[in-house]
Amino acid sequence: EVEVMDGQRKRRKTKPKLLPPKIYFHAFSGKAGVLPSIRSACTKGNISLEDVYFGFPPAIKNFYAPKTPKIMKEIGISQLLLETDLEDATNAWDDL
């Protein structure tokens, strides 16, 4: 980036991204109130919100908590990942 001051060219260093290009929150069990902070931090780190994903594993008790559907709805379907720790995915439906 180049900045011009008083007719002189002065190079300005751009700050490197402090975050990776994509972020995945494994086994997310945070409250809906945490989402604005996460999104704000990602925006400040130049991470597109479309590149931030949240995983929800049915094997964890929080998956069935009353707050989970509200959080999932706020996150949005395109950023949700259903997690499974099964080695054989053919049995995944039995776990749900």
Secondary structure, DSSP 8 states (H G I E B T S, - for coil): -EEEETTEEEE------SS-SSEEETT----GGGHHHHHHHHHHTT--GGGEEEEE-TTSGGGGSTHHHHHHHHH-GGGEEE----S-GGGHHHH-
